Amino acid sequence: RGPFGNGFPLDVLSGKDLLLVAGGLGIIPLRSMIRYAVDRRRDFGRVILLLGCKTPRDLLFAEEYAAWVEWADVKFSCTVDRSDPDWKGNVGLITELIPQAEFDPGKAFALVIGPPVMYRGVLERLLGRNIPPNHIFLSLERKMRCGLGKCGHCQMDGFYTCQSGPVYRYSDIMGIEEAL
C-alpha cells in the first residue's frame, strides 16, 4: 500500500537553495530528497541539511553522516537534545541551528519533516529569517487508513492528508490549528 498523497514539488525546487530540516524519524523520508539533491547538484543552489534528535543513540543513518560532512557543496549540521559522554557535536534543539544556517531567504525553500511538536519552533525561526510562507513545505504525517479520503482518519479542516498531502506549503495551511 502507498505511498499516498504527494511529495515535494521538485519542479518548484529546481534552481533554488534547499534548507532541509529533519527532526527524529523525519530523516527517513527526507533522506531520499537529500540523495536526490546530491545526485543532481547542478539542479539546485545551496543545500543545507539540519538534523536534530533526542539523543545520539536515536540518530538514524549515523554511518552516513561522515560522508555528509565531507560533501563540499552541502552544509550539514546535527544536534541532539541530550548528549552522552561520547557525543562531540551540538547539544540543543534543532531550532538553534536555523540562525546559524547561511542562506538567502528569497532563494531558499525549506523542507521540514519531524514530530509535530517541532513545527511551531521551526516555523517561528524560519519566518524570523524572512523565508516566505510559500517557500516552506511541511510533511504532515497522519494515520492514513484507506488512502482514498473516505475513512476520515487523516482529515484536517477539510483536507485529506492521504490525497492532498502529506506535503503542504505552509502558506496553504496557515491558520489550521490541527495541522500543527
C-alpha positions in Angstrom: 0.0 0.0 0.0 1.0 3.5 -0.6 2.7 5.8 -1.0 -0.4 8.0 -0.6 -0.6 11.7 -1.4 2.2 13.8 -2.8 5.8 14.5 -2.2 8.0 17.6 -2.6 7.4 19.6 -5.8 10.7 19.1 -7.5 9.8 21.4 -10.4 9.3 24.3 -7.9 12.5 23.5 -6.1 14.7 23.3 -9.2 17.4 26.0 -9.2 16.6 27.0 -5.6 18.5 26.8 -2.4 17.3 24.0 -0.2 17.1 24.1 3.6 16.3 20.5 4.7 15.2 20.3 8.3 14.7 16.8 9.8 13.7 16.0 13.4 14.0 12.5 14.7 12.4 10.0 12.4 11.9 12.8 9.8 15.3 11.9 8.4 13.8 8.7 6.9 11.6 10.4 4.3 13.9 13.3 3.9 16.9 11.0 3.1 15.6 10.4 -0.4 15.4 14.1 -1.0 18.9 14.5 0.3 20.2 11.8 -2.1 18.2 13.3 -5.0 19.7 16.8 -4.4 23.2 15.4 -4.1 22.8 13.3 -7.2 21.6 16.3 -9.1 23.7 19.0 -7.5 23.6 21.2 -10.6 19.8 21.4 -10.4 19.9 23.2 -7.0 21.6 26.2 -5.4 22.9 25.8 -1.8 21.9 22.7 0.1 21.8 22.9 3.8 20.8 19.9 6.0 19.8 20.4 9.6 19.2 17.3 11.7 18.0 17.0 15.3 17.3 14.1 17.5 16.7 13.4 21.2 19.9 11.5 21.9 23.0 10.3 19.9 21.6 6.8 20.2 18.4 7.9 18.4 20.3 9.2 15.3 19.4 7.1 12.2 21.9 6.6 9.4 24.7 7.8 11.6 27.2 5.9 9.4 26.3 8.2 6.5 26.9 11.5 8.5 30.7 11.4 8.0 30.1 11.4 4.2 27.5 14.2 4.5 30.0 16.4 6.4 32.6 15.8 3.7 30.4 17.0 0.9 32.0 20.2 -0.1 28.8 21.8 -1.5 26.4 20.6 1.1 26.3 22.1 4.6 25.4 19.5 7.3 24.7 20.3 11.0 23.4 18.0 13.6 22.2 18.4 17.2 20.8 16.3 20.0 18.6 17.4 22.8 20.6 15.4 25.4 24.2 14.2 24.9 26.1 11.3 26.2 29.8 11.2 27.2 30.9 10.2 23.7 29.0 12.9 21.8 31.2 15.7 20.4 28.5 17.6 18.4 25.9 20.3 19.1 23.5 19.9 22.1 20.2 21.7 21.9 17.0 21.9 19.9 17.1 21.9 16.1 15.7 25.4 16.2 19.1 26.6 17.5 20.7 25.5 14.2 18.5 27.7 12.0 20.0 31.1 12.9 23.5 29.7 12.1 22.4 28.5 8.6 23.6 30.7 5.7 21.1 31.2 3.0 19.3 33.9 1.0 15.7 33.9 2.2 14.4 35.0 -1.2 16.0 32.0 -2.9 15.7 29.4 -0.1 13.0 26.8 0.2 12.7 24.9 3.5 11.5 21.3 3.6 10.6 20.3 7.1 9.8 16.8 8.4 9.7 15.8 12.0 7.5 15.4 15.0 4.6 17.9 15.2 6.0 19.4 18.4 9.0 20.6 16.4 7.0 22.5 13.8 6.0 25.6 15.7 9.5 26.4 16.8 11.0 25.7 13.4 8.4 27.8 11.6 8.9 30.7 14.0 12.6 30.6 13.3 12.2 30.2 9.5 9.7 33.1 9.3 12.0 35.1 11.6 14.8 34.6 9.0 12.3 36.0 6.3 11.6 32.9 4.5 8.2 33.5 2.9 5.4 31.1 4.0 5.0 29.9 0.4 8.7 28.8 0.5 8.2 26.4 3.4 7.0 22.8 2.8 5.9 20.7 5.7 5.2 17.0 5.7 2.2 16.4 7.9 2.0 12.7 8.7 -1.4 11.4 9.8 -2.8 7.9 10.1 -3.8 7.1 6.5 -6.0 4.1 6.6 -8.0 4.0 3.4 -5.8 6.3 1.2 -9.0 7.4 -0.6 -10.3 10.2 1.7 -13.3 8.0 2.7 -12.5 7.0 6.3 -11.6 10.5 7.5 -8.8 9.4 9.8 -6.3 11.8 8.1 -8.8 14.7 7.8 -7.6 18.1 8.8 -10.0 21.0 8.4 -11.4 19.6 5.2 -8.1 18.4 3.8 -7.4 14.7 3.5 -3.7 14.1 4.0 -3.8 10.9 2.0 -5.0 12.8 -1.0 -3.7 16.4 -0.8 -0.7 15.8 1.4 1.3 14.8 3.3 3.4 17.6 1.9 1.9 21.0 2.1 3.0 24.6 1.5 2.9 26.4 4.8 1.0 29.3 3.1 -1.8 26.8 2.2 -2.3 25.6 5.8 -1.6 28.7 7.8 -4.3 29.1 10.4 -5.3 25.4 10.5 -4.7 24.7 14.2 -4.8 21.0 13.9 -2.2 21.0 11.2 0.5 21.8 13.7 
